[in-house]
Amino acid sequence: MNRMSGKYIALPKGVTEKDLDAAIGEFRRVLGPEQVFTDAGHLAPYMKIMLAVPEAQHAPSAAICPRSVEQIQQVVKICNKHRVPIWPISTGRNLGYGSAAPATPGQIVMDLRLMNRILHVDPELCTALVEPGVTYQQLYDYIEQRNLPVWLSCPAPSAIAGPLGNTVDRGVGYTPYGEHFLFSCGMEVVLPNAEVLRTGMGAVSNSNTWQVFKWGYGPYLDGIFTQSNFGIVTKLGLWLMPRPPAYKPFVIRYEKESDIVGIVDTLRPLRIAAVIPNAVVIVNTLWDAAPVTKRADFYSGKGQIPDSAVREIMAAKKLGAWNVYAALYGTPEQVEVNWKIVTQAVAASRNGDILTAAEVNDSPVFKYRAELMAGKMTLQEFSLYNWRGGGGSMWFSPVSQAKGSETLQQMALAKSILEKHGFDYVAEFIVGWRDMHHIIDLLFDRSDPAQMTAAHRCYSELIDEFAKRGYGVYRTNTAFMDKVAGIYGPVMRDVNRKLKKALDPNGILAPGKSGIAI
Ligand SMILES: Cc1cc2nc3c(=O)[nH]c(=O)nc-3n(C[C@H](O)[C@H](O)[C@H](O)COP(=O)(O)OP(=O)(O)OC[C@H]3O[C@@H](n4cnc5c(N)ncnc54)[C@H](O)[C@@H]3O)c2cc1C
């Protein structure tokens, strides 16, 4: 819980006000007073969370904004000296997973948004090297202004989020390069002892292959700097997708919830064979309805929205029970051949209504998906927060095999737990390659204490019940990191703790991230 202090809105565990004062004073000398914040006004943006816990549980004591790798190195030395913890963020839009706030109270947010140089884009090799503060919008504008023949892959909050933060949290996008960590190549990391490591070929002096060959020599280390607290990533290499000459987004609408089984089994072989090269997103009615209507327009009673109201929304808004979005990319000839394969597979399954842009060009929902699958900037998915209102959102995202039989049981389980606690099933399945992320947005009203309590219990039960059946989540929010780490077992925890002790013996870097602390 939050430790009070006269001067600070929170104190880190085990740190006295005197020690924090000393560290803050040294930060001011290194960074300049204008880059160090301790007052409630400046800290307000770093406190805002969407989780079902009080903000005090994640309140920082201060925020600092370094401008260079050298400044980060000096900050890290000060943190070691005074044993004060820092929580690095890049663009800080980890919304629904904890936003910019630290896992435990009192940690100093290290906001890297001022380090926002696009260091390199190579249009021949289709690579980029960026700093943490670079936003997708900035990179998109850079590419557009120079008319470079490459596309980005971004998550739904696109414009306001950034490739480095998204990738180190192992986020996903919707183009063929949507598994973002897979399409990253090379990192620069400030270690907790203030040394600078370049991974892969970046470790060879004068190398020009840092952004083209991922593996380097010896153990491949990049993975341990994702979803972890072993280093501060200060540069990231990305692979960019060559701009395809032809692009054909489409939607397949299905009438019944149980159709999900056939959908996955029909489309999986096409996805694995890369006939459909991007993640196939299977969106339920309520998720797709959010941009075009509100819950209160169809239901104002208590508890989960009934199926009858969902069917009314489907009819009124021309939505399926499941709405499948995917796209074809390549030369016009390649797209034509693949379109034939896809339409034949859907026809053979005797289910689903497949539609192209020309057939649904009046649909804002389709337009949004088409833009997202082309790596364009759009903020339409934020309409999810108008569905119920009240600003509460926690992503529950279990992984499953890409098999139809898995979907129905996961859906039924999630829906019944959500129903028990009075929440709607607002969900999508994302067929990655051989796996699926089942993404459920647990939406609730943060101003209603009863909903806060219910949402917390609901999320906890989702984790437990899914784990009992062998399902783990691919990512979680800062309020549940420890619990989720428990699901992955004692050996994993022990290895992570040993790595942590070896790399960060004073535990100064983001204690609690992914349940890892010394
Ligand atoms: C409506 C909506 C839709 C969303 N859709 C998607 C989606 O499609 N795909 C998706 O992946 N996410 C999605 N999200 C979740 C989230 O908003 C994105 O993942 C976003 O990209 C993360 O924020 P960011 O890029 O600003 O990263 P940050 O918030 O900067 O970083 C994320 C985390 O990574 C760690 N970190 C950041 N920088 C560093 C560093 N330099 N060194 C070490 N560790 C670091 C920190 O723990 C930090 O909390 C969605 C959220 C909302 C609200």
Ligand as a Chemical Component Dictionary entry (heavy atoms), coordinates in Angstrom:
data_LIG
# 
_chem_comp.id                   LIG 
_chem_comp.type                 NON-POLYMER 
_chem_comp.pdbx_formal_charge   0 
_chem_comp.three_letter_code    LIG 
# 
loop_
_chem_comp_atom.comp_id 
_chem_comp_atom.atom_id 
_chem_comp_atom.alt_atom_id 
_chem_comp_atom.type_symbol 
_chem_comp_atom.charge 
_chem_comp_atom.model_Cartn_x 
_chem_comp_atom.model_Cartn_y 
_chem_comp_atom.model_Cartn_z 
_chem_comp_atom.pdbx_ordinal 
LIG C1  C1  C 0 -8.609 0.846  -27.207 1  
LIG C2  C2  C 0 -7.278 0.174  -27.040 2  
LIG C3  C3  C 0 -6.846 -0.747 -27.979 3  
LIG C4  C4  C 0 -5.620 -1.394 -27.815 4  
LIG N1  N1  N 0 -5.200 -2.234 -28.798 5  
LIG C5  C5  C 0 -3.980 -2.804 -28.717 6  
LIG C6  C6  C 0 -3.496 -3.608 -29.784 7  
LIG O1  O1  O 0 -4.136 -3.739 -30.818 8  
LIG N2  N2  N 0 -2.286 -4.219 -29.635 9  
LIG C7  C7  C 0 -1.528 -4.020 -28.517 10 
LIG O2  O2  O 0 -0.431 -4.568 -28.446 11 
LIG N3  N3  N 0 -1.958 -3.245 -27.510 12 
LIG C8  C8  C 0 -3.149 -2.619 -27.575 13 
LIG N4  N4  N 0 -3.566 -1.794 -26.562 14 
LIG C9  C9  C 0 -2.734 -1.682 -25.350 15 
LIG C10 C10 C 0 -1.679 -0.513 -25.370 16 
LIG O3  O3  O 0 -2.355 0.726  -25.469 17 
LIG C11 C11 C 0 -0.646 -0.659 -26.486 18 
LIG O4  O4  O 0 0.028  -1.895 -26.392 19 
LIG C12 C12 C 0 0.423  0.453  -26.479 20 
LIG O5  O5  O 0 1.218  0.342  -27.640 21 
LIG C13 C13 C 0 1.345  0.393  -25.252 22 
LIG O6  O6  O 0 1.735  1.649  -24.926 23 
LIG P1  P1  P 0 3.092  2.324  -25.456 24 
LIG O7  O7  O 0 3.310  1.899  -26.852 25 
LIG O8  O8  O 0 2.988  3.792  -25.166 26 
LIG O9  O9  O 0 4.187  1.643  -24.540 27 
LIG P2  P2  P 0 4.686  2.091  -23.088 28 
LIG O10 O10 O 0 3.511  2.376  -22.229 29 
LIG O11 O11 O 0 5.697  3.156  -23.205 30 
LIG O12 O12 O 0 5.434  0.758  -22.642 31 
LIG C14 C14 C 0 4.754  -0.402 -22.290 32 
LIG C15 C15 C 0 5.476  -1.073 -21.111 33 
LIG O13 O13 O 0 6.733  -1.552 -21.562 34 
LIG C16 C16 C 0 7.751  -1.291 -20.594 35 
LIG N5  N5  N 0 8.722  -0.352 -21.197 36 
LIG C17 C17 C 0 8.405  0.723  -21.950 37 
LIG N6  N6  N 0 9.512  1.318  -22.375 38 
LIG C18 C18 C 0 10.550 0.622  -21.909 39 
LIG C19 C19 C 0 11.949 0.755  -22.059 40 
LIG N7  N7  N 0 12.476 1.739  -22.782 41 
LIG N8  N8  N 0 12.761 -0.142 -21.443 42 
LIG C20 C20 C 0 12.216 -1.170 -20.723 43 
LIG N9  N9  N 0 10.889 -1.340 -20.556 44 
LIG C21 C21 C 0 10.059 -0.451 -21.153 45 
LIG C22 C22 C 0 7.065  -0.688 -19.385 46 
LIG O14 O14 O 0 6.775  -1.712 -18.459 47 
LIG C23 C23 C 0 5.786  -0.126 -19.967 48 
LIG O15 O15 O 0 4.735  -0.108 -19.021 49 
LIG C24 C24 C 0 -4.806 -1.131 -26.669 50 
LIG C25 C25 C 0 -5.256 -0.214 -25.727 51 
LIG C26 C26 C 0 -6.467 0.437  -25.916 52 
LIG C27 C27 C 0 -6.917 1.416  -24.884 53 
# 
loop_
_chem_comp_bond.comp_id 
_chem_comp_bond.atom_id_1 
_chem_comp_bond.atom_id_2 
_chem_comp_bond.value_order 
_chem_comp_bond.pdbx_ordinal 
LIG C1  C2  SING 1  
LIG C2  C3  SING 2  
LIG C2  C26 DOUB 3  
LIG C3  C4  DOUB 4  
LIG C4  N1  SING 5  
LIG C4  C24 SING 6  
LIG N1  C5  DOUB 7  
LIG C5  C6  SING 8  
LIG C5  C8  SING 9  
LIG C6  O1  DOUB 10 
LIG C6  N2  SING 11 
LIG N2  C7  SING 12 
LIG C7  O2  DOUB 13 
LIG C7  N3  SING 14 
LIG N3  C8  DOUB 15 
LIG C8  N4  SING 16 
LIG N4  C9  SING 17 
LIG N4  C24 SING 18 
LIG C9  C10 SING 19 
LIG C10 O3  SING 20 
LIG C10 C11 SING 21 
LIG C11 O4  SING 22 
LIG C11 C12 SING 23 
LIG C12 O5  SING 24 
LIG C12 C13 SING 25 
LIG C13 O6  SING 26 
LIG O6  P1  SING 27 
LIG P1  O7  DOUB 28 
LIG P1  O8  SING 29 
LIG P1  O9  SING 30 
LIG O9  P2  SING 31 
LIG P2  O10 DOUB 32 
LIG P2  O11 SING 33 
LIG P2  O12 SING 34 
LIG O12 C14 SING 35 
LIG C14 C15 SING 36 
LIG C15 O13 SING 37 
LIG C15 C23 SING 38 
LIG O13 C16 SING 39 
LIG C16 N5  SING 40 
LIG C16 C22 SING 41 
LIG N5  C17 SING 42 
LIG N5  C21 SING 43 
LIG C17 N6  DOUB 44 
LIG N6  C18 SING 45 
LIG C18 C19 SING 46 
LIG C18 C21 DOUB 47 
LIG C19 N7  SING 48 
LIG C19 N8  DOUB 49 
LIG N8  C20 SING 50 
LIG C20 N9  DOUB 51 
LIG N9  C21 SING 52 
LIG C22 O14 SING 53 
LIG C22 C23 SING 54 
LIG C23 O15 SING 55 
LIG C24 C25 DOUB 56 
LIG C25 C26 SING 57 
LIG C26 C27 SING 58 
# 
